[in-house]
Amino acid sequence: MSVRSRVAGKAHGLAPAVASPVIKWVGGKTKLLPDLTSRLPSSWRRYYEPFAGGAALFWRVAPQRAVLADMNPDLIGLYTALRRDVAGVIRRLEHHRTQHSEAHYYDVRTRWNDRDIAWTSADRAATFIYLNKTCFNGLWRVNRSGAFNVPIGRYVDPPICVPDTLRAAHAVLQQTELRCGDYKTAIGDAGKGDFVYFDPPYDPVTPTANFVSYTASAFGPDQQRELAETAQKLVAKGARVMLSNSDTPFIRSLYKGMRIDRVMCARAINSNASKRGDVAEVIVTGGY
Ligand SMILES: C[S@@+](CC[C@H](N)C(=O)[O-])C[C@H]1O[C@@H](n2cnc3c(N)ncnc32)[C@H](O)[C@@H]1O
């Protein structure tokens, strides 16, 4: 069933729901998809997703005109390579699949962090997917200098190369503009009739619960405040805005005047299994 018929029953011109994330990403929205798709506006001009990550909602919606952005250059490099040369990425991933071992993982991880290596974009994209699918907990974490430092995970048969998913992503990306950088720049030309979905790094529920190292820089209270102002300005310009975040008093205070729905979501951001479970999140909507 397509998102169009399930979500709004209106003519978005959306593709059937065949595409899905090509990587695992902390904060990925796959589990929240029913709550998100049921809150989409019924139509829009251009779709913007400036905190792409694994981009679960983007793949599900498969928008006809879109801007997909993130400040993580490896992520945007991956999507750029998939758009341009999906066959090349699949070929290289098949190689990693057949070579997969502990020694291969650590060898590839060392090469990934060696910025002197001249990679093709397909090489680097395939390596990103390989490390992402085989690393511990699928936890893409970099240190302050941007080096990927996660040990190998304990998987019997990790899904290193799934050609159908990669080809579906390739198809959706043909109608997408990719931008690498801060979200404010990425949505700089969004305006009346456009739809923007913000999925920023979440406000921490407890002082120790904050996972903010998707990139080498942090997203703290000042950035949350600035994001809320950006969202309000977009609504004032006639754009439609949806945002997800954790359900904290601070986040609620930032989005007064917009609709705030509380939803429960199963989350596994903590590597300690005993600390996983349902957490309360909010979906904020405005402008529609
Ligand atoms: C919660 S994740 C997005 C998850 C995504 N919706 C999914 O389904 O996988 C947040 C993303 O925001 C990116 N990010 C962090 N700070 C940013 C900034 N200032 N501008 C743009 N992207 C940023 C991170 O690199 C990360 O990929």
The ligand as an SDF file (V2000), in Angstrom:
LIG
                    3D

 27 29  0  0  0  0  0  0  0  0999 V2000
   18.2030   11.9600   15.1420 C   0  0  0  0  0  0  0  0  0  0  0  0
   19.3680   11.8490   13.8060 S   0  0  0  0  0  0  0  0  0  0  0  0
   18.2950   11.7220   12.4380 C   0  0  0  0  0  0  0  0  0  0  0  0
   17.7150   10.3290   12.3200 C   0  0  0  0  0  0  0  0  0  0  0  0
   16.9080   10.0920   11.0490 C   0  0  0  0  0  0  0  0  0  0  0  0
   15.6450   10.7960   11.0460 N   0  0  0  0  0  0  0  0  0  0  0  0
   16.6880    8.6240   10.7970 C   0  0  0  0  0  0  0  0  0  0  0  0
   15.5500    8.1870   10.5480 O   0  0  0  0  0  0  0  0  0  0  0  0
   17.6760    7.8660   10.8350 O   0  0  0  0  0  0  0  0  0  0  0  0
   20.0480   13.4560   13.7200 C   0  0  0  0  0  0  0  0  0  0  0  0
   20.9760   13.7570   12.5390 C   0  0  0  0  0  0  0  0  0  0  0  0
   21.2680   15.1480   12.5780 O   0  0  0  0  0  0  0  0  0  0  0  0
   22.5920   15.3820   12.1000 C   0  0  0  0  0  0  0  0  0  0  0  0
   23.0060   16.6880   12.6340 N   0  0  0  0  0  0  0  0  0  0  0  0
   23.4540   17.0170   13.8620 C   0  0  0  0  0  0  0  0  0  0  0  0
   23.6180   18.3490   13.9820 N   0  0  0  0  0  0  0  0  0  0  0  0
   23.2510   18.8930   12.7990 C   0  0  0  0  0  0  0  0  0  0  0  0
   23.1820   20.2230   12.2810 C   0  0  0  0  0  0  0  0  0  0  0  0
   23.4990   21.2840   13.0400 N   0  0  0  0  0  0  0  0  0  0  0  0
   22.7470   20.4000   11.0180 N   0  0  0  0  0  0  0  0  0  0  0  0
   22.4180   19.3470   10.2320 C   0  0  0  0  0  0  0  0  0  0  0  0
   22.4660   18.0530   10.6570 N   0  0  0  0  0  0  0  0  0  0  0  0
   22.8680   17.8320   11.9210 C   0  0  0  0  0  0  0  0  0  0  0  0
   23.3820   14.1920   12.5990 C   0  0  0  0  0  0  0  0  0  0  0  0
   24.5030   13.9770   11.7650 O   0  0  0  0  0  0  0  0  0  0  0  0
   22.3320   13.0600   12.5420 C   0  0  0  0  0  0  0  0  0  0  0  0
   22.4650   12.3300   11.3470 O   0  0  0  0  0  0  0  0  0  0  0  0
  1  2  1  0
  2  3  1  0
  2 10  1  0
  3  4  1  0
  4  5  1  0
  5  6  1  0
  5  7  1  0
  7  8  2  0
  7  9  1  0
 10 11  1  0
 11 12  1  0
 11 26  1  0
 12 13  1  0
 13 14  1  0
 13 24  1  0
 14 15  1  0
 14 23  1  0
 15 16  2  0
 16 17  1  0
 17 18  1  0
 17 23  2  0
 18 19  1  0
 18 20  2  0
 20 21  1  0
 21 22  2  0
 22 23  1  0
 24 25  1  0
 24 26  1  0
 26 27  1  0
M  CHG  2   2   1   9  -1
M  END
$$$$
